[in-house]
Amino acid sequence: MPPSEAPFTGGCQCGAVRFAVGRLGRGSICHCRMCQKAFGAFFGPLVTSFDVTWTRGGPRYFESSDKIKRGFCAECGTPLTYEEIGRPPDQQVEIAIGAFDDPTVAAPVIQVNLADKLPFFDGLAALPVRTEYSAGWHEFMASLVSHQHPDHDTAEWPPKQGFPA
């Protein structure tokens, strides 16, 4: 069950950047070309976030336009924020939904910038689902050692070898 009370925590894939959010606003899917490029995906999933605190490290920024900067982890490249340049620090930040420890706390409720929506997007849910895997696939997946930070705060970073579950 997702946490229903603040703080809502999250961070990048490697754990160098961690955050806590006091209150969540509207979750959205942005189809603009800048979000597609920033996320390397078909859209940018973002949630308006208030009372954001960087609890470990902090993002580096790329100014994707004269009005917007995008925060990311300088260590692993994880997209983290979409922010208006020059906004007062006490105002909201748009945070990448997938960066939350529990992304289900921020389900999108609106799609924006539909002019750039990729023409195949609406048909993605109708694609066939792969249920059969080649010989050795399950063994290969079971043998992987994740270097991804776990979905919770940890006492130290960088980690020692691997992460506990």
NUKOLTI-154013 format. One record per residue (C-alpha): residue number from 1; x, y, z; residue in three letters. Coordinates in pm, 1 decimal. Example, Ala and Ser with C-alpha at 12.3 -4.5 7.8 and 13.67 -1.06 7.14 Angstrom:
2
[site 1; [1230.0; -450.0; 780.0]; "ALA"]
[site 2; [1367.0; -106.0; 714.0]; "SER"]
***
This chain:
165
[site 1; [0.0; 0.0; 0.0]; "MET"]
[site 2; [146.6; 340.6; -98.4]; "PRO"]
[site 3; [220.4; 593.3; 172.7]; "PRO"]
[site 4; [-65.5; 840.3; 198.5]; "SER"]
[site 5; [107.1; 1090.8; 421.3]; "GLU"]
[site 6; [411.7; 1309.9; 374.7]; "ALA"]
[site 7; [695.3; 1303.3; 347.9]; "PRO"]
[site 8; [701.5; 1137.3; 9.2]; "PHE"]
[site 9; [1058.4; 1028.3; -60.1]; "THR"]
[site 10; [1257.5; 939.8; -367.1]; "GLY"]
[site 11; [1581.8; 979.9; -551.4]; "GLY"]
[site 12; [1791.8; 893.1; -849.9]; "CYS"]
[site 13; [1886.5; 547.9; -970.1]; "GLN"]
[site 14; [2230.5; 542.6; -803.8]; "CYS"]
[site 15; [2132.4; 708.9; -474.2]; "GLY"]
[site 16; [2359.8; 1014.8; -498.6]; "ALA"]
[site 17; [2051.2; 1240.6; -491.6]; "VAL"]
[site 18; [1760.0; 1187.8; -251.9]; "ARG"]
[site 19; [1459.7; 1408.1; -176.0]; "PHE"]
[site 20; [1156.5; 1442.9; 47.1]; "ALA"]
[site 21; [832.5; 1616.4; -57.0]; "VAL"]
[site 22; [588.4; 1765.8; 192.3]; "GLY"]
[site 23; [282.4; 1778.1; -31.4]; "ARG"]
[site 24; [191.2; 1652.2; -378.4]; "LEU"]
[site 25; [-16.8; 1832.4; -636.8]; "GLY"]
[site 26; [-132.2; 1728.4; -983.0]; "ARG"]
[site 27; [34.7; 1441.1; -1164.8]; "GLY"]
[site 28; [66.3; 1484.3; -1541.1]; "SER"]
[site 29; [199.8; 1332.2; -1858.1]; "ILE"]
[site 30; [373.2; 1591.7; -2075.0]; "CYS"]
[site 31; [403.1; 1504.5; -2442.8]; "HIS"]
[site 32; [621.2; 1803.3; -2544.7]; "CYS"]
[site 33; [933.2; 1726.9; -2744.8]; "ARG"]
[site 34; [1157.1; 1867.4; -2469.0]; "MET"]
[site 35; [1014.1; 1618.6; -2215.5]; "CYS"]
[site 36; [1049.7; 1335.6; -2466.9]; "GLN"]
[site 37; [1418.8; 1417.3; -2507.7]; "LYS"]
[site 38; [1481.3; 1487.2; -2135.6]; "ALA"]
[site 39; [1333.5; 1151.8; -2031.6]; "PHE"]
[site 40; [1445.9; 957.8; -2339.3]; "GLY"]
[site 41; [1088.1; 835.1; -2356.3]; "ALA"]
[site 42; [751.8; 890.6; -2523.6]; "PHE"]
[site 43; [648.3; 1147.1; -2257.6]; "PHE"]
[site 44; [756.0; 1308.0; -1931.1]; "GLY"]
[site 45; [565.9; 1192.4; -1619.1]; "PRO"]
[site 46; [573.5; 1476.0; -1362.6]; "LEU"]
[site 47; [396.7; 1569.6; -1040.2]; "VAL"]
[site 48; [372.4; 1914.8; -886.4]; "THR"]
[site 49; [557.7; 1894.8; -555.4]; "SER"]
[site 50; [565.4; 2135.1; -260.8]; "PHE"]
[site 51; [808.2; 2169.2; 30.0]; "ASP"]
[site 52; [1085.3; 1982.6; -153.5]; "VAL"]
[site 53; [1400.0; 1910.0; 46.0]; "THR"]
[site 54; [1713.7; 1755.1; -103.4]; "TRP"]
[site 55; [1812.6; 1507.7; 168.5]; "THR"]
[site 56; [2127.6; 1376.9; -4.3]; "ARG"]
[site 57; [2315.2; 1565.9; -272.3]; "GLY"]
[site 58; [2116.6; 1772.8; -516.6]; "GLY"]
[site 59; [2046.5; 1791.4; -887.0]; "PRO"]
[site 60; [2262.9; 1942.3; -1157.3]; "ARG"]
[site 61; [2070.9; 2146.5; -1412.5]; "TYR"]
[site 62; [2035.2; 2183.0; -1787.0]; "PHE"]
[site 63; [1846.3; 2485.8; -1919.1]; "GLU"]
[site 64; [1630.5; 2327.7; -2188.7]; "SER"]
[site 65; [1489.6; 2670.7; -2280.6]; "SER"]
[site 66; [1515.1; 3031.2; -2173.3]; "ASP"]
[site 67; [1240.2; 2967.5; -1915.7]; "LYS"]
[site 68; [1289.4; 2608.2; -1797.0]; "ILE"]
[site 69; [1570.7; 2416.6; -1629.0]; "LYS"]
[site 70; [1572.0; 2042.6; -1578.2]; "ARG"]
[site 71; [1735.5; 1876.5; -1279.6]; "GLY"]
[site 72; [1914.0; 1544.7; -1308.6]; "PHE"]
[site 73; [2164.3; 1335.0; -1116.4]; "CYS"]
[site 74; [2517.8; 1418.3; -1228.2]; "ALA"]
[site 75; [2633.1; 1067.1; -1128.6]; "GLU"]
[site 76; [2380.2; 843.7; -1307.8]; "CYS"]
[site 77; [2178.2; 1081.8; -1527.9]; "GLY"]
[site 78; [1835.2; 1013.6; -1377.8]; "THR"]
[site 79; [1586.6; 1290.2; -1474.9]; "PRO"]
[site 80; [1453.6; 1451.4; -1155.7]; "LEU"]
[site 81; [1290.3; 1793.6; -1203.6]; "THR"]
[site 82; [1128.1; 2043.3; -1436.3]; "TYR"]
[site 83; [1158.7; 2395.0; -1291.9]; "GLU"]
[site 84; [1091.1; 2749.5; -1399.9]; "GLU"]
[site 85; [1413.8; 2950.6; -1411.4]; "ILE"]
[site 86; [1414.0; 3218.9; -1142.7]; "GLY"]
[site 87; [1120.3; 3077.2; -947.6]; "ARG"]
[site 88; [1123.6; 3155.1; -577.1]; "PRO"]
[site 89; [1261.3; 2861.8; -374.4]; "PRO"]
[site 90; [938.9; 2828.4; -173.0]; "ASP"]
[site 91; [727.9; 2753.6; -481.7]; "GLN"]
[site 92; [649.7; 2416.8; -632.1]; "GLN"]
[site 93; [881.3; 2197.5; -834.7]; "VAL"]
[site 94; [770.6; 1938.7; -1089.8]; "GLU"]
[site 95; [936.1; 1608.0; -994.9]; "ILE"]
[site 96; [964.4; 1299.3; -1214.1]; "ALA"]
[site 97; [703.3; 1050.7; -1092.9]; "ILE"]
[site 98; [932.7; 751.5; -1151.9]; "GLY"]
[site 99; [1193.3; 899.6; -914.3]; "ALA"]
[site 100; [965.0; 853.3; -612.1]; "PHE"]
[site 101; [1030.0; 549.1; -393.7]; "ASP"]
[site 102; [663.9; 463.5; -449.3]; "ASP"]
[site 103; [551.1; 613.3; -781.0]; "PRO"]
[site 104; [190.0; 510.7; -713.7]; "THR"]
[site 105; [153.1; 813.5; -482.9]; "VAL"]
[site 106; [146.6; 1039.7; -790.0]; "ALA"]
[site 107; [-78.7; 891.6; -1056.6]; "ALA"]
[site 108; [-116.7; 1123.5; -1357.1]; "PRO"]
[site 109; [-459.0; 1288.5; -1388.7]; "VAL"]
[site 110; [-398.8; 1494.2; -1704.4]; "ILE"]
[site 111; [-206.0; 1489.6; -2033.5]; "GLN"]
[site 112; [-56.1; 1813.2; -2166.4]; "VAL"]
[site 113; [109.3; 1937.8; -2487.4]; "ASN"]
[site 114; [-79.8; 1699.3; -2712.8]; "LEU"]
[site 115; [53.6; 1863.9; -3031.1]; "ALA"]
[site 116; [377.9; 1667.5; -2981.4]; "ASP"]
[site 117; [215.5; 1340.9; -2871.3]; "LYS"]
[site 118; [364.4; 1056.4; -3073.1]; "LEU"]
[site 119; [110.0; 908.8; -3315.4]; "PRO"]
[site 120; [142.0; 554.3; -3178.0]; "PHE"]
[site 121; [102.4; 650.6; -2810.9]; "PHE"]
[site 122; [-271.3; 578.5; -2782.7]; "ASP"]
[site 123; [-224.4; 226.7; -2920.2]; "GLY"]
[site 124; [48.1; 116.2; -2675.2]; "LEU"]
[site 125; [-192.3; -56.4; -2435.8]; "ALA"]
[site 126; [-322.0; -271.4; -2722.1]; "ALA"]
[site 127; [21.4; -414.9; -2809.4]; "LEU"]
[site 128; [65.8; -789.3; -2758.8]; "PRO"]
[site 129; [216.8; -890.8; -2425.3]; "VAL"]
[site 130; [515.6; -1123.8; -2421.7]; "ARG"]
[site 131; [448.7; -1417.6; -2193.3]; "THR"]
[site 132; [701.2; -1669.7; -2327.7]; "GLU"]
[site 133; [1073.4; -1618.5; -2274.0]; "TYR"]
[site 134; [1372.7; -1782.4; -2435.1]; "SER"]
[site 135; [1561.5; -2060.5; -2260.2]; "ALA"]
[site 136; [1779.7; -1925.5; -1981.9]; "GLY"]
[site 137; [1596.0; -1592.6; -1947.1]; "TRP"]
[site 138; [1470.5; -1653.2; -1593.2]; "HIS"]
[site 139; [1812.8; -1777.2; -1482.7]; "GLU"]
[site 140; [1977.7; -1470.8; -1636.6]; "PHE"]
[site 141; [1735.6; -1235.7; -1457.4]; "MET"]
[site 142; [1787.5; -1419.0; -1127.8]; "ALA"]
[site 143; [2165.5; -1387.8; -1162.7]; "SER"]
[site 144; [2166.1; -1008.4; -1198.8]; "LEU"]
[site 145; [2321.5; -807.2; -915.8]; "VAL"]
[site 146; [2150.6; -469.1; -903.9]; "SER"]
[site 147; [2356.9; -153.9; -860.8]; "HIS"]
[site 148; [2038.3; 50.6; -836.5]; "GLN"]
[site 149; [1969.9; 228.6; -508.8]; "HIS"]
[site 150; [1681.0; 67.9; -317.0]; "PRO"]
[site 151; [1343.9; 241.9; -294.4]; "ASP"]
[site 152; [1406.9; 383.0; 53.3]; "HIS"]
[site 153; [1654.3; 609.2; 230.5]; "ASP"]
[site 154; [1989.4; 457.6; 326.6]; "THR"]
[site 155; [2242.6; 570.3; 582.9]; "ALA"]
[site 156; [2532.1; 596.8; 338.6]; "GLU"]
[site 157; [2626.5; 669.2; -18.2]; "TRP"]
[site 158; [2809.5; 555.5; -214.2]; "PRO"]
[site 159; [2718.8; 204.8; -116.7]; "PRO"]
[site 160; [2952.5; -73.7; -33.3]; "LYS"]
[site 161; [2916.8; -367.7; -273.0]; "GLN"]
[site 162; [2555.8; -397.1; -388.7]; "GLY"]
[site 163; [2252.6; -316.1; -176.9]; "PHE"]
[site 164; [2054.6; -515.8; 74.2]; "PRO"]
[site 165; [1697.6; -586.3; -30.5]; "ALA"]
***
